[in-house]
Amino acid sequence: MTTDALAETPVRPIVAVAGTDTDGAIQDLAGMYAGRAWHSSPVSSDYWYKYVGVGDGQMSIRRSQMHGRLRGDVAVEGEVVVQWIDSGDARVDVGRDEVQMQPGVPTLFPIEQRFEMAYEDWDQRLVHLNRDLVLDVAAEQHLVDGTLGFDRSVTPTINAVMRWRSSVAAAMQALRSGGTSSLAWHEAQRDVARSLFGLYRFQSEGFPHGYGDRKNVRVRRAVEFIHEHAGEPLSVADIARAADLSVRGLQESFQRILDRTPMTYLREVRLRHVHADLLHANPIATSVADVASRWGFAHMGRFSNAYLQRFGEYPRVTLRR
């Protein structure tokens, strides 16, 4: 996407603000990202900002510019946001898992959690993807349980960045040519979401070999039942009954296709839900024990060890993020 791509777009913006004073910038921009404690200041006598976005509720492509400084905390609910800068200085998740952004390298906002950012004299691009769209596309290749997480610790490869940029550029062209009601725009949104999984590893298991075969339909039914009822008391018999299998047949099918028992798979799903809940929780008003108990983990020592093995950190660390 060229530097002036958004400015040349003939479609009507879903948001467009601009100004030349710091109070106006905070008022215009903070509301878009649930911003709190924002501060803006000039870098010279010529302070200005511009922000414009096009698209719809499923996906929007945006450009943010400021000749000045902006710092504060951000939280994005119900969306996955990927950003990159063409120029300027930008830091994301300041003081925690801080990322110093590099020109042209996409950076993923922390998913559905509050974080601090600091920008100076920048030209920034952002893509907002609806959470449900991302999960729907993820379900094409992954065993999706309703949780949403990506590994942000690894820098995207050059090929992944090129694929991402190509998909975003194609989406802009589809929007220009057909508008938000066109099939081309709808498919372009999904292609952008697919390229997101090339940038960052999705924290869910991919489909095992043969999972989609007709002979494995009962296992798929069992997996879907586990995802839908993970927050309820479940036994192997409950899962087998939902899949129309005997307990032995269920156990053998899970071992053959997923290489684990049904209850081990259920525990992994619950761990992901605990992780998601801890990320979203208020650390002052929430305890790890309460969240773990809500998802069926009674023995805190075993739970903490399993959590550490799965996410590479103790649950109390996640809660403080």
C-alpha positions as CSV (number, residue, x, y, z in Angstrom):
1,M,0.0,0.0,0.0
2,T,1.5,3.3,-1.0
3,T,2.0,6.2,1.3
4,D,-1.0,8.1,-0.1
5,A,-3.3,5.1,-0.6
6,L,-5.8,6.1,2.0
7,A,-5.9,9.7,0.9
8,E,-6.6,8.6,-2.7
9,T,-9.4,6.2,-1.7
10,P,-12.7,7.4,-3.2
11,V,-14.9,5.6,-0.6
12,R,-16.5,7.4,2.3
13,P,-14.4,7.2,5.5
14,I,-15.9,5.6,8.6
15,V,-13.8,8.0,10.7
16,A,-11.9,11.1,9.8
17,V,-10.5,13.7,12.3
18,A,-7.7,16.3,12.2
19,G,-6.5,19.3,14.1
20,T,-3.7,21.4,15.4
21,D,-4.0,21.4,19.2
22,T,-3.1,18.7,21.8
23,D,-6.5,18.8,23.6
24,G,-8.3,18.1,20.3
25,A,-6.0,15.2,19.5
26,I,-6.7,13.6,22.9
27,Q,-10.4,14.1,22.6
28,D,-10.6,12.8,19.0
29,L,-8.3,9.8,19.3
30,A,-8.6,8.5,22.8
31,G,-12.2,7.4,22.4
32,M,-11.3,5.1,19.5
33,Y,-9.0,3.0,21.7
34,A,-10.6,3.4,25.2
35,G,-7.7,5.6,26.0
36,R,-7.0,6.8,29.6
37,A,-4.4,9.1,31.0
38,W,-3.3,10.3,27.6
39,H,-0.8,13.1,27.1
40,S,0.2,14.9,23.9
41,S,2.8,17.6,23.4
42,P,4.4,19.3,20.3
43,V,7.9,18.5,19.0
44,S,8.0,21.9,17.3
45,S,5.8,25.0,16.8
46,D,4.0,23.2,14.0
47,Y,1.8,20.6,15.9
48,W,-0.8,18.7,13.9
49,Y,-2.6,15.4,13.7
50,K,-4.7,13.5,11.2
51,Y,-6.6,10.2,11.4
52,V,-8.7,8.5,8.7
53,G,-10.2,5.0,8.3
54,V,-12.2,3.2,5.7
55,G,-14.0,-0.1,5.7
56,D,-16.8,-1.5,7.9
57,G,-17.4,-3.3,11.1
58,Q,-15.7,-6.5,10.0
59,M,-12.4,-4.8,8.8
60,S,-11.1,-1.3,8.6
61,I,-7.9,0.1,7.2
62,R,-6.6,3.3,8.8
63,R,-3.9,5.9,8.7
64,S,-2.7,7.9,11.8
65,Q,-0.3,10.8,11.6
66,M,1.0,13.3,14.1
67,H,3.7,15.9,14.2
68,G,4.0,15.7,17.9
69,R,4.1,13.3,20.8
70,L,1.4,11.0,22.2
71,R,1.5,8.7,25.2
72,G,-1.2,6.8,27.2
73,D,-2.9,3.5,27.7
74,V,-5.0,1.7,25.2
75,A,-7.5,-1.2,25.2
76,V,-9.2,-2.6,22.1
77,E,-12.3,-4.8,22.7
78,G,-13.7,-7.2,20.1
79,E,-11.0,-6.5,17.5
80,V,-7.5,-7.6,16.5
81,V,-5.4,-4.7,15.5
82,V,-2.2,-4.8,13.5
83,Q,-0.2,-1.6,13.0
84,W,3.0,-0.5,11.4
85,I,4.9,2.8,11.0
86,D,6.3,4.3,7.8
87,S,8.2,6.9,9.8
88,G,8.7,8.2,13.3
89,D,9.2,6.5,16.7
90,A,6.7,4.1,18.3
91,R,6.7,1.8,21.3
92,V,4.0,-0.6,22.3
93,D,3.3,-2.3,25.6
94,V,5.7,0.1,27.3
95,G,7.2,-1.2,30.5
96,R,6.0,-4.8,30.0
97,D,6.6,-6.8,26.8
98,E,7.8,-3.6,25.1
99,V,8.1,-3.6,21.3
100,Q,10.2,-0.8,19.6
101,M,8.5,-0.6,16.3
102,Q,10.5,-0.7,13.1
103,P,9.4,1.0,9.9
104,G,7.4,-1.4,7.7
105,V,7.2,-4.2,10.3
106,P,3.7,-5.1,11.4
107,T,3.1,-5.2,15.1
108,L,0.2,-6.8,16.8
109,F,-1.6,-4.9,19.6
110,P,-1.8,-7.0,22.8
111,I,-5.1,-8.9,22.4
112,E,-8.0,-7.6,24.5
113,Q,-5.9,-6.2,27.3
114,R,-4.9,-2.7,28.4
115,F,-1.4,-1.6,27.5
116,E,0.7,1.6,27.3
117,M,1.9,3.1,24.1
118,A,4.3,6.0,23.2
119,Y,4.5,7.6,19.8
120,E,6.5,10.6,18.4
121,D,6.3,12.3,15.0
122,W,4.8,9.3,13.2
123,D,3.0,8.1,10.1
124,Q,1.2,4.9,11.1
125,R,-1.0,2.4,9.3
126,L,-3.5,0.1,11.2
127,V,-5.8,-2.7,10.2
128,H,-8.7,-3.5,12.6
129,L,-10.2,-7.0,12.2
130,N,-13.4,-8.1,14.0
131,R,-12.7,-10.7,16.6
132,D,-15.4,-13.0,15.3
133,L,-14.0,-12.8,11.7
134,V,-10.6,-13.8,12.9
135,L,-12.0,-16.8,14.8
136,D,-14.1,-17.8,11.9
137,V,-11.1,-17.8,9.6
138,A,-9.1,-19.6,12.2
139,A,-11.7,-22.4,12.2
140,E,-10.6,-23.2,8.7
141,Q,-7.4,-24.7,9.9
142,H,-7.5,-24.8,13.7
143,L,-9.4,-26.4,16.6
144,V,-11.0,-23.2,17.8
145,D,-12.4,-23.0,21.3
146,G,-13.5,-19.4,21.4
147,T,-10.3,-18.0,22.9
148,L,-8.1,-15.7,20.9
149,G,-4.3,-15.4,21.3
150,F,-1.2,-15.0,19.2
151,D,2.5,-15.4,20.0
152,R,3.8,-11.9,19.8
153,S,7.4,-12.8,20.8
154,V,8.7,-13.6,17.4
155,T,9.3,-11.0,14.7
156,P,7.4,-11.7,11.5
157,T,9.4,-13.1,8.6
158,I,10.0,-11.0,5.4
159,N,7.8,-13.4,3.4
160,A,5.0,-13.1,5.9
161,V,5.2,-9.3,5.9
162,M,5.1,-9.3,2.1
163,R,2.1,-11.6,2.1
164,W,0.4,-9.3,4.7
165,R,1.0,-6.1,2.7
166,S,-0.2,-7.8,-0.5
167,S,-3.4,-8.9,1.1
168,V,-4.1,-5.4,2.6
169,A,-3.4,-3.7,-0.7
170,A,-5.8,-6.1,-2.5
171,A,-8.4,-5.4,0.1
172,M,-8.1,-1.6,-0.5
173,Q,-8.5,-2.2,-4.2
174,A,-11.6,-4.4,-3.6
175,L,-13.0,-1.6,-1.4
176,R,-12.4,1.0,-4.0
177,S,-13.8,-1.0,-6.9
178,G,-16.8,-2.7,-5.3
179,G,-17.5,-1.0,-1.9
180,T,-18.3,-2.7,1.4
181,S,-21.3,-4.7,0.0
182,S,-19.2,-6.5,-2.7
183,L,-18.2,-10.1,-2.6
184,A,-14.7,-9.1,-3.5
185,W,-14.5,-7.0,-0.3
186,H,-15.9,-9.8,1.8
187,E,-13.3,-12.3,0.4
188,A,-10.5,-9.8,0.8
189,Q,-11.3,-9.4,4.5
190,R,-10.9,-13.1,5.0
191,D,-7.7,-13.1,3.0
192,V,-6.3,-10.4,5.2
193,A,-7.3,-12.5,8.3
194,R,-5.5,-15.5,6.8
195,S,-2.3,-13.6,6.3
196,L,-2.5,-12.6,9.9
197,F,-1.8,-16.2,10.9
198,G,1.4,-16.0,8.8
199,L,2.6,-13.0,10.8
200,Y,2.0,-14.5,14.2
201,R,1.4,-18.1,15.4
202,F,-2.1,-18.6,16.5
203,Q,-2.2,-20.2,20.0
204,S,-4.5,-23.1,19.1
205,E,-3.9,-26.5,17.7
206,G,-4.1,-27.0,13.9
207,F,-6.3,-29.7,12.5
208,P,-4.6,-33.1,12.7
209,H,-4.2,-35.2,9.6
210,G,-7.6,-36.8,8.6
211,Y,-9.6,-34.7,11.0
212,G,-12.0,-33.6,8.2
213,D,-12.6,-37.1,6.9
214,R,-16.1,-38.4,7.0
215,K,-15.1,-41.3,9.3
216,N,-14.1,-38.9,12.0
217,V,-17.3,-37.0,12.2
218,R,-18.0,-38.2,15.7
219,V,-14.7,-37.0,17.0
220,R,-15.4,-33.6,15.5
221,R,-18.7,-33.7,17.3
222,A,-17.0,-34.5,20.6
223,V,-14.5,-31.7,20.1
224,E,-17.3,-29.2,19.4
225,F,-19.1,-30.4,22.5
226,I,-16.0,-29.9,24.7
227,H,-15.6,-26.4,23.3
228,E,-19.2,-25.5,24.0
229,H,-19.4,-26.9,27.5
230,A,-15.8,-26.5,28.8
231,G,-17.1,-24.4,31.7
232,E,-19.4,-27.1,32.9
233,P,-18.8,-30.4,34.8
234,L,-18.0,-33.0,32.2
235,S,-17.1,-36.7,32.3
236,V,-15.8,-38.9,29.6
237,A,-19.3,-40.5,29.5
238,D,-20.9,-37.1,28.9
239,I,-18.5,-36.4,25.9
240,A,-19.0,-39.9,24.5
241,R,-22.8,-39.6,24.7
242,A,-22.7,-36.3,22.8
243,A,-20.5,-37.9,20.1
244,D,-22.7,-41.0,19.9
245,L,-19.7,-43.2,20.8
246,S,-18.9,-45.7,23.6
247,V,-16.4,-44.5,26.2
248,R,-13.9,-46.9,24.8
249,G,-14.6,-45.8,21.2
250,L,-14.2,-42.2,22.2
251,Q,-10.9,-42.8,24.0
252,E,-9.5,-44.8,21.0
253,S,-10.6,-42.2,18.5
254,F,-9.0,-39.3,20.5
255,Q,-5.7,-41.2,20.8
256,R,-5.7,-42.1,17.1
257,I,-6.6,-38.6,15.8
258,L,-5.6,-36.1,18.5
259,D,-2.9,-38.2,20.3
260,R,-4.4,-37.5,23.7
261,T,-7.3,-38.5,25.9
262,P,-10.6,-36.5,25.8
263,M,-10.0,-35.3,29.4
264,T,-6.5,-34.1,28.5
265,Y,-8.0,-32.2,25.6
266,L,-10.6,-30.7,27.9
267,R,-8.0,-29.6,30.4
268,E,-6.0,-27.8,27.5
269,V,-9.2,-26.0,26.5
270,R,-9.8,-24.9,30.0
271,L,-6.2,-23.7,30.4
272,R,-6.7,-21.5,27.4
273,H,-9.8,-20.0,28.9
274,V,-8.0,-19.4,32.2
275,H,-5.3,-17.6,30.2
276,A,-7.8,-15.4,28.4
277,D,-9.6,-14.6,31.6
278,L,-6.4,-13.6,33.4
279,L,-5.4,-11.3,30.6
280,H,-8.7,-9.5,30.8
281,A,-9.0,-9.4,34.6
282,N,-8.4,-6.6,37.0
283,P,-5.4,-7.8,39.0
284,I,-6.5,-5.8,42.1
285,A,-10.0,-7.4,42.2
286,T,-9.1,-10.9,40.9
287,S,-7.2,-13.8,42.2
288,V,-5.6,-16.6,40.2
289,A,-7.2,-19.2,42.4
290,D,-10.7,-17.8,41.7
291,V,-10.2,-17.9,37.9
292,A,-8.6,-21.4,38.1
293,S,-11.5,-22.7,40.2
294,R,-14.0,-21.3,37.8
295,W,-12.5,-23.5,35.1
296,G,-12.3,-26.6,37.3
297,F,-8.7,-26.5,38.6
298,A,-8.8,-27.2,42.3
299,H,-5.1,-28.2,43.0
300,M,-3.2,-24.9,42.6
301,G,0.3,-26.5,42.5
302,R,-0.6,-28.9,39.6
303,F,-2.5,-26.1,37.9
304,S,0.4,-23.6,38.0
305,N,2.8,-26.2,36.6
306,A,0.5,-27.1,33.8
307,Y,0.0,-23.4,33.0
308,L,3.7,-22.8,33.0
309,Q,4.3,-25.6,30.6
310,R,1.6,-24.4,28.3
311,F,2.2,-20.6,28.3
312,G,5.8,-20.2,29.5
313,E,4.9,-18.2,32.5
314,Y,3.1,-18.5,35.8
315,P,-0.5,-17.4,36.0
316,R,0.2,-14.6,38.4
317,V,2.5,-13.1,35.7
318,T,-0.3,-13.2,33.2
319,L,-2.7,-11.5,35.7
320,R,-0.3,-8.6,36.1
321,R,-0.1,-7.9,32.4
